[in-house]
Amino acid sequence: MEKILLALDAHHLPSNTIDFACHLAERAHSKLTGLFLERNHRAAAQYIPGSGDASYGDGGIADEIDVLSIRRFRQRCIERNTLGDVLLEQGRPLAEVLLESRYADLVILDPGTIFGRGGRDTFRQLIEGLLLSPGCPVLFPPADFRMPEEILFIDRGKDGSSDIIRQLSDLLDGLAKNKPRQVTHCKGEIGAEELADMLIRKKNTLFVMV
């Protein structure tokens, strides 16, 4: 596994999810790319290498928040000995995550992430797009990644999905302090609304969509 993509709201960083992503990247000997999703449209996406600060935007309050978020992400990666890069996008969460997922081996998305005022609707649309996308596997971490009650694999029936599930099972093995009570494989049709409800309701479940 060469690249793990962590999708983040540029204005709200879930520390637990960043720690989880760093932990997986370390186990997989993979680079971790933080995809910072903007609430407002920018002229173009910008790639910011792993060290140093890059100037962008017009210096407004939103730009200052972005800089602080990027610094926090980088510092977290350094503390966890993780090779991290930053990609700052344009404010179209669905299109950006689907596009970047083509170049990643795994996407991690925090269920609690809220992109702008759309909130739940935006999150549901994002899940709907991911369900239909031919991109890489998507992982939704639990509230406490070291104590998941269940690991739920959602098999979309793609070619090689069994091999992917086996690889991710090995990667996740030993992640929790205690073995999850249940590892479930769900194969077949599942709707975006149903999955969104499950993600919100089952906070202690680690979801993997392959």
C-alpha positions as protocol buffer text, in pm:
chain_id: "A"
residue {
  index: 1
  type: MET
  ca { x: 0 y: 0 z: 0 }
}
residue {
  index: 2
  type: GLU
  ca { x: 167 y: 320 z: -118 }
}
residue {
  index: 3
  type: LYS
  ca { x: -80 y: 601 z: -51 }
}
residue {
  index: 4
  type: ILE
  ca { x: -353 y: 651 z: 209 }
}
residue {
  index: 5
  type: LEU
  ca { x: -581 y: 950 z: 155 }
}
residue {
  index: 6
  type: LEU
  ca { x: -737 y: 1113 z: 462 }
}
residue {
  index: 7
  type: ALA
  ca { x: -1025 y: 1346 z: 375 }
}
residue {
  index: 8
  type: LEU
  ca { x: -1057 y: 1634 z: 623 }
}
residue {
  index: 9
  type: ASP
  ca { x: -1271 y: 1940 z: 672 }
}
residue {
  index: 10
  type: ALA
  ca { x: -1014 y: 2222 z: 652 }
}
residue {
  index: 11
  type: HIS
  ca { x: -1190 y: 2400 z: 938 }
}
residue {
  index: 12
  type: HIS
  ca { x: -1245 y: 2106 z: 1175 }
}
residue {
  index: 13
  type: LEU
  ca { x: -977 y: 1846 z: 1243 }
}
residue {
  index: 14
  type: PRO
  ca { x: -1075 y: 1524 z: 1425 }
}
residue {
  index: 15
  type: SER
  ca { x: -756 y: 1439 z: 1618 }
}
residue {
  index: 16
  type: ASN
  ca { x: -863 y: 1079 z: 1681 }
}
residue {
  index: 17
  type: THR
  ca { x: -911 y: 1015 z: 1308 }
}
residue {
  index: 18
  type: ILE
  ca { x: -572 y: 1166 z: 1225 }
}
residue {
  index: 19
  type: ASP
  ca { x: -409 y: 940 z: 1486 }
}
residue {
  index: 20
  type: PHE
  ca { x: -593 y: 642 z: 1336 }
}
residue {
  index: 21
  type: ALA
  ca { x: -475 y: 730 z: 984 }
}
residue {
  index: 22
  type: CYS
  ca { x: -116 y: 774 z: 1103 }
}
residue {
  index: 23
  type: HIS
  ca { x: -135 y: 437 z: 1277 }
}
residue {
  index: 24
  type: LEU
  ca { x: -255 y: 262 z: 961 }
}
residue {
  index: 25
  type: ALA
  ca { x: 3 y: 440 z: 744 }
}
residue {
  index: 26
  type: GLU
  ca { x: 276 y: 328 z: 982 }
}
residue {
  index: 27
  type: ARG
  ca { x: 158 y: -35 z: 974 }
}
residue {
  index: 28
  type: ALA
  ca { x: 124 y: -28 z: 594 }
}
residue {
  index: 29
  type: HIS
  ca { x: 455 y: 159 z: 539 }
}
residue {
  index: 30
  type: SER
  ca { x: 249 y: 407 z: 339 }
}
residue {
  index: 31
  type: LYS
  ca { x: 251 y: 780 z: 278 }
}
residue {
  index: 32
  type: LEU
  ca { x: -44 y: 968 z: 429 }
}
residue {
  index: 33
  type: THR
  ca { x: -195 y: 1252 z: 228 }
}
residue {
  index: 34
  type: GLY
  ca { x: -430 y: 1490 z: 406 }
}
residue {
  index: 35
  type: LEU
  ca { x: -696 y: 1610 z: 163 }
}
residue {
  index: 36
  type: PHE
  ca { x: -820 y: 1939 z: 311 }
}
residue {
  index: 37
  type: LEU
  ca { x: -1166 y: 2017 z: 177 }
}
residue {
  index: 38
  type: GLU
  ca { x: -1264 y: 2384 z: 163 }
}
residue {
  index: 39
  type: ARG
  ca { x: -1610 y: 2521 z: 234 }
}
residue {
  index: 40
  type: ASN
  ca { x: -1564 y: 2793 z: -27 }
}
residue {
  index: 41
  type: HIS
  ca { x: -1461 y: 2751 z: -388 }
}
residue {
  index: 42
  type: ARG
  ca { x: -1099 y: 2827 z: -477 }
}
residue {
  index: 43
  type: ALA
  ca { x: -962 y: 2887 z: -823 }
}
residue {
  index: 44
  type: ALA
  ca { x: -751 y: 2570 z: -824 }
}
residue {
  index: 45
  type: ALA
  ca { x: -636 y: 2283 z: -609 }
}
residue {
  index: 46
  type: GLN
  ca { x: -294 y: 2320 z: -450 }
}
residue {
  index: 47
  type: TYR
  ca { x: -45 y: 2051 z: -353 }
}
residue {
  index: 48
  type: ILE
  ca { x: 164 y: 2139 z: -48 }
}
residue {
  index: 49
  type: PRO
  ca { x: 463 y: 1909 z: 20 }
}
residue {
  index: 50
  type: GLY
  ca { x: 517 y: 1759 z: 363 }
}
residue {
  index: 51
  type: SER
  ca { x: 737 y: 2024 z: 523 }
}
residue {
  index: 52
  type: GLY
  ca { x: 744 y: 2403 z: 537 }
}
residue {
  index: 53
  type: ASP
  ca { x: 457 y: 2644 z: 487 }
}
residue {
  index: 54
  type: ALA
  ca { x: 321 y: 2755 z: 151 }
}
residue {
  index: 55
  type: SER
  ca { x: 132 y: 3078 z: 103 }
}
residue {
  index: 56
  type: TYR
  ca { x: -205 y: 3070 z: -71 }
}
residue {
  index: 57
  type: GLY
  ca { x: -539 y: 3249 z: -75 }
}
residue {
  index: 58
  type: ASP
  ca { x: -585 y: 3619 z: -6 }
}
residue {
  index: 59
  type: GLY
  ca { x: -483 y: 3617 z: 360 }
}
residue {
  index: 60
  type: GLY
  ca { x: -840 y: 3619 z: 494 }
}
residue {
  index: 61
  type: ILE
  ca { x: -966 y: 3453 z: 813 }
}
residue {
  index: 62
  type: ALA
  ca { x: -1048 y: 3129 z: 631 }
}
residue {
  index: 63
  type: ASP
  ca { x: -692 y: 3112 z: 499 }
}
residue {
  index: 64
  type: GLU
  ca { x: -552 y: 3160 z: 850 }
}
residue {
  index: 65
  type: ILE
  ca { x: -769 y: 2874 z: 974 }
}
residue {
  index: 66
  type: ASP
  ca { x: -643 y: 2656 z: 690 }
}
residue {
  index: 67
  type: VAL
  ca { x: -280 y: 2730 z: 775 }
}
residue {
  index: 68
  type: LEU
  ca { x: -336 y: 2639 z: 1140 }
}
residue {
  index: 69
  type: SER
  ca { x: -513 y: 2317 z: 1042 }
}
residue {
  index: 70
  type: ILE
  ca { x: -234 y: 2218 z: 805 }
}
residue {
  index: 71
  type: ARG
  ca { x: 27 y: 2285 z: 1071 }
}
residue {
  index: 72
  type: ARG
  ca { x: -165 y: 2073 z: 1322 }
}
residue {
  index: 73
  type: PHE
  ca { x: -190 y: 1787 z: 1071 }
}
residue {
  index: 74
  type: ARG
  ca { x: 181 y: 1803 z: 989 }
}
residue {
  index: 75
  type: GLN
  ca { x: 274 y: 1813 z: 1356 }
}
residue {
  index: 76
  type: ARG
  ca { x: 57 y: 1509 z: 1424 }
}
residue {
  index: 77
  type: CYS
  ca { x: 229 y: 1320 z: 1143 }
}
residue {
  index: 78
  type: ILE
  ca { x: 573 y: 1414 z: 1277 }
}
residue {
  index: 79
  type: GLU
  ca { x: 478 y: 1297 z: 1626 }
}
residue {
  index: 80
  type: ARG
  ca { x: 364 y: 963 z: 1484 }
}
residue {
  index: 81
  type: ASN
  ca { x: 668 y: 925 z: 1254 }
}
residue {
  index: 82
  type: THR
  ca { x: 442 y: 931 z: 949 }
}
residue {
  index: 83
  type: LEU
  ca { x: 537 y: 1067 z: 607 }
}
residue {
  index: 84
  type: GLY
  ca { x: 262 y: 1321 z: 540 }
}
residue {
  index: 85
  type: ASP
  ca { x: 166 y: 1545 z: 249 }
}
residue {
  index: 86
  type: VAL
  ca { x: -112 y: 1800 z: 216 }
}
residue {
  index: 87
  type: LEU
  ca { x: -354 y: 1860 z: -69 }
}
residue {
  index: 88
  type: LEU
  ca { x: -577 y: 2167 z: -39 }
}
residue {
  index: 89
  type: GLU
  ca { x: -886 y: 2147 z: -257 }
}
residue {
  index: 90
  type: GLN
  ca { x: -1158 y: 2375 z: -390 }
}
residue {
  index: 91
  type: GLY
  ca { x: -1473 y: 2333 z: -186 }
}
residue {
  index: 92
  type: ARG
  ca { x: -1645 y: 2054 z: -381 }
}
residue {
  index: 93
  type: PRO
  ca { x: -1612 y: 1760 z: -139 }
}
residue {
  index: 94
  type: LEU
  ca { x: -1781 y: 1494 z: -352 }
}
residue {
  index: 95
  type: ALA
  ca { x: -1591 y: 1566 z: -674 }
}
residue {
  index: 96
  type: GLU
  ca { x: -1260 y: 1608 z: -497 }
}
residue {
  index: 97
  type: VAL
  ca { x: -1275 y: 1289 z: -290 }
}
residue {
  index: 98
  type: LEU
  ca { x: -1389 y: 1084 z: -591 }
}
residue {
  index: 99
  type: LEU
  ca { x: -1113 y: 1229 z: -809 }
}
residue {
  index: 100
  type: GLU
  ca { x: -832 y: 1179 z: -558 }
}
residue {
  index: 101
  type: SER
  ca { x: -951 y: 828 z: -467 }
}
residue {
  index: 102
  type: ARG
  ca { x: -837 y: 717 z: -813 }
}
residue {
  index: 103
  type: TYR
  ca { x: -477 y: 777 z: -711 }
}
residue {
  index: 104
  type: ALA
  ca { x: -492 y: 625 z: -361 }
}
residue {
  index: 105
  type: ASP
  ca { x: -491 y: 272 z: -223 }
}
residue {
  index: 106
  type: LEU
  ca { x: -727 y: 359 z: 65 }
}
residue {
  index: 107
  type: VAL
  ca { x: -949 y: 655 z: 159 }
}
residue {
  index: 108
  type: ILE
  ca { x: -1026 y: 734 z: 523 }
}
residue {
  index: 109
  type: LEU
  ca { x: -1328 y: 952 z: 593 }
}
residue {
  index: 110
  type: ASP
  ca { x: -1444 y: 1055 z: 940 }
}
residue {
  index: 111
  type: PRO
  ca { x: -1825 y: 1007 z: 974 }
}
residue {
  index: 112
  type: GLY
  ca { x: -1838 y: 1316 z: 1195 }
}
residue {
  index: 113
  type: THR
  ca { x: -1689 y: 1540 z: 928 }
}
residue {
  index: 114
  type: ILE
  ca { x: -1925 y: 1817 z: 822 }
}
residue {
  index: 115
  type: PHE
  ca { x: -1854 y: 2011 z: 505 }
}
residue {
  index: 116
  type: GLY
  ca { x: -2016 y: 2353 z: 522 }
}
residue {
  index: 117
  type: ARG
  ca { x: -2379 y: 2411 z: 604 }
}
residue {
  index: 118
  type: GLY
  ca { x: -2491 y: 2112 z: 400 }
}
residue {
  index: 119
  type: GLY
  ca { x: -2396 y: 1884 z: 689 }
}
residue {
  index: 120
  type: ARG
  ca { x: -2586 y: 1554 z: 670 }
}
residue {
  index: 121
  type: ASP
  ca { x: -2707 y: 1611 z: 311 }
}
residue {
  index: 122
  type: THR
  ca { x: -2352 y: 1670 z: 189 }
}
residue {
  index: 123
  type: PHE
  ca { x: -2230 y: 1365 z: 379 }
}
residue {
  index: 124
  type: ARG
  ca { x: -2509 y: 1148 z: 231 }
}
residue {
  index: 125
  type: GLN
  ca { x: -2427 y: 1269 z: -121 }
}
residue {
  index: 126
  type: LEU
  ca { x: -2062 y: 1190 z: -61 }
}
residue {
  index: 127
  type: ILE
  ca { x: -2146 y: 836 z: 51 }
}
residue {
  index: 128
  type: GLU
  ca { x: -2377 y: 791 z: -247 }
}
residue {
  index: 129
  type: GLY
  ca { x: -2096 y: 891 z: -482 }
}
residue {
  index: 130
  type: LEU
  ca { x: -1850 y: 660 z: -310 }
}
residue {
  index: 131
  type: LEU
  ca { x: -2091 y: 365 z: -332 }
}
residue {
  index: 132
  type: LEU
  ca { x: -2110 y: 410 z: -709 }
}
residue {
  index: 133
  type: SER
  ca { x: -1745 y: 500 z: -760 }
}
residue {
  index: 134
  type: PRO
  ca { x: -1496 y: 249 z: -904 }
}
residue {
  index: 135
  type: GLY
  ca { x: -1227 y: 404 z: -682 }
}
residue {
  index: 136
  type: CYS
  ca { x: -1032 y: 247 z: -398 }
}
residue {
  index: 137
  type: PRO
  ca { x: -1167 y: 111 z: -66 }
}
residue {
  index: 138
  type: VAL
  ca { x: -1311 y: 361 z: 183 }
}
residue {
  index: 139
  type: LEU
  ca { x: -1272 y: 325 z: 558 }
}
residue {
  index: 140
  type: PHE
  ca { x: -1491 y: 499 z: 818 }
}
residue {
  index: 141
  type: PRO
  ca { x: -1319 y: 484 z: 1159 }
}
residue {
  index: 142
  type: PRO
  ca { x: -1510 y: 444 z: 1486 }
}
residue {
  index: 143
  type: ALA
  ca { x: -1521 y: 701 z: 1764 }
}
residue {
  index: 144
  type: ASP
  ca { x: -1238 y: 516 z: 1943 }
}
residue {
  index: 145
  type: PHE
  ca { x: -1030 y: 324 z: 1692 }
}
residue {
  index: 146
  type: ARG
  ca { x: -857 y: 121 z: 1964 }
}
residue {
  index: 147
  type: MET
  ca { x: -1183 y: -23 z: 2096 }
}
residue {
  index: 148
  type: PRO
  ca { x: -1419 y: -98 z: 1804 }
}
residue {
  index: 149
  type: GLU
  ca { x: -1708 y: -322 z: 1891 }
}
residue {
  index: 150
  type: GLU
  ca { x: -1745 y: -443 z: 1534 }
}
residue {
  index: 151
  type: ILE
  ca { x: -1568 y: -434 z: 1199 }
}
residue {
  index: 152
  type: LEU
  ca { x: -1817 y: -426 z: 911 }
}
residue {
  index: 153
  type: PHE
  ca { x: -1695 y: -494 z: 557 }
}
residue {
  index: 154
  type: ILE
  ca { x: -1934 y: -371 z: 289 }
}
residue {
  index: 155
  type: ASP
  ca { x: -1859 y: -564 z: -30 }
}
residue {
  index: 156
  type: ARG
  ca { x: -1975 y: -381 z: -343 }
}
residue {
  index: 157
  type: GLY
  ca { x: -1899 y: -687 z: -557 }
}
residue {
  index: 158
  type: LYS
  ca { x: -1599 y: -540 z: -736 }
}
residue {
  index: 159
  type: ASP
  ca { x: -1335 y: -759 z: -898 }
}
residue {
  index: 160
  type: GLY
  ca { x: -1079 y: -871 z: -643 }
}
residue {
  index: 161
  type: SER
  ca { x: -1285 y: -756 z: -345 }
}
residue {
  index: 162
  type: SER
  ca { x: -1212 y: -1079 z: -154 }
}
residue {
  index: 163
  type: ASP
  ca { x: -837 y: -1016 z: -183 }
}
residue {
  index: 164
  type: ILE
  ca { x: -881 y: -655 z: -71 }
}
residue {
  index: 165
  type: ILE
  ca { x: -1085 y: -763 z: 232 }
}
residue {
  index: 166
  type: ARG
  ca { x: -816 y: -1017 z: 324 }
}
residue {
  index: 167
  type: GLN
  ca { x: -542 y: -752 z: 291 }
}
residue {
  index: 168
  type: LEU
  ca { x: -731 y: -495 z: 499 }
}
residue {
  index: 169
  type: SER
  ca { x: -821 y: -758 z: 761 }
}
residue {
  index: 170
  type: ASP
  ca { x: -449 y: -827 z: 806 }
}
residue {
  index: 171
  type: LEU
  ca { x: -378 y: -453 z: 826 }
}
residue {
  index: 172
  type: LEU
  ca { x: -647 y: -399 z: 1090 }
}
residue {
  index: 173
  type: ASP
  ca { x: -556 y: -709 z: 1290 }
}
residue {
  index: 174
  type: GLY
  ca { x: -415 y: -613 z: 1627 }
}
residue {
  index: 175
  type: LEU
  ca { x: -538 y: -255 z: 1593 }
}
residue {
  index: 176
  type: ALA
  ca { x: -774 y: -276 z: 1888 }
}
residue {
  index: 177
  type: LYS
  ca { x: -679 y: -334 z: 2250 }
}
residue {
  index: 178
  type: ASN
  ca { x: -939 y: -610 z: 2255 }
}
residue {
  index: 179
  type: LYS
  ca { x: -1064 y: -816 z: 1963 }
}
residue {
  index: 180
  type: PRO
  ca { x: -1385 y: -671 z: 1812 }
}
residue {
  index: 181
  type: ARG
  ca { x: -1689 y: -865 z: 1919 }
}
residue {
  index: 182
  type: GLN
  ca { x: -1794 y: -916 z: 1561 }
}
residue {
  index: 183
  type: VAL
  ca { x: -1652 y: -901 z: 1208 }
}
residue {
  index: 184
  type: THR
  ca { x: -1935 y: -881 z: 956 }
}
residue {
  index: 185
  type: HIS
  ca { x: -1935 y: -909 z: 578 }
}
residue {
  index: 186
  type: CYS
  ca { x: -2225 y: -740 z: 402 }
}
residue {
  index: 187
  type: LYS
  ca { x: -2257 y: -815 z: 31 }
}
residue {
  index: 188
  type: GLY
  ca { x: -2526 y: -675 z: -194 }
}
residue {
  index: 189
  type: GLU
  ca { x: -2725 y: -357 z: -236 }
}
residue {
  index: 190
  type: ILE
  ca { x: -2705 y: -93 z: 34 }
}
residue {
  index: 191
  type: GLY
  ca { x: -2837 y: 261 z: -6 }
}
residue {
  index: 192
  type: ALA
  ca { x: -2660 y: 584 z: 80 }
}
residue {
  index: 193
  type: GLU
  ca { x: -2929 y: 684 z: 330 }
}
residue {
  index: 194
  type: GLU
  ca { x: -2911 y: 347 z: 505 }
}
residue {
  index: 195
  type: LEU
  ca { x: -2533 y: 359 z: 526 }
}
residue {
  index: 196
  type: ALA
  ca { x: -2534 y: 720 z: 649 }
}
residue {
  index: 197
  type: ASP
  ca { x: -2777 y: 623 z: 926 }
}
residue {
  index: 198
  type: MET
  ca { x: -2559 y: 325 z: 1023 }
}
residue {
  index: 199
  type: LEU
  ca { x: -2246 y: 542 z: 1036 }
}
residue {
  index: 200
  type: ILE
  ca { x: -2415 y: 794 z: 1261 }
}
residue {
  index: 201
  type: ARG
  ca { x: -2590 y: 536 z: 1480 }
}
residue {
  index: 202
  type: LYS
  ca { x: -2313 y: 277 z: 1520 }
}
residue {
  index: 203
  type: LYS
  ca { x: -2033 y: 502 z: 1642 }
}
residue {
  index: 204
  type: ASN
  ca { x: -1824 y: 213 z: 1775 }
}
residue {
  index: 205
  type: THR
  ca { x: -1822 y: 23 z: 1446 }
}
residue {
  index: 206
  type: LEU
  ca { x: -1534 y: 38 z: 1199 }
}
residue {
  index: 207
  type: PHE
  ca { x: -1681 y: 39 z: 847 }
}
residue {
  index: 208
  type: VAL
  ca { x: -1482 y: -66 z: 541 }
}
residue {
  index: 209
  type: MET
  ca { x: -1636 y: -27 z: 195 }
}
residue {
  index: 210
  type: VAL
  ca { x: -1457 y: -232 z: -72 }
}
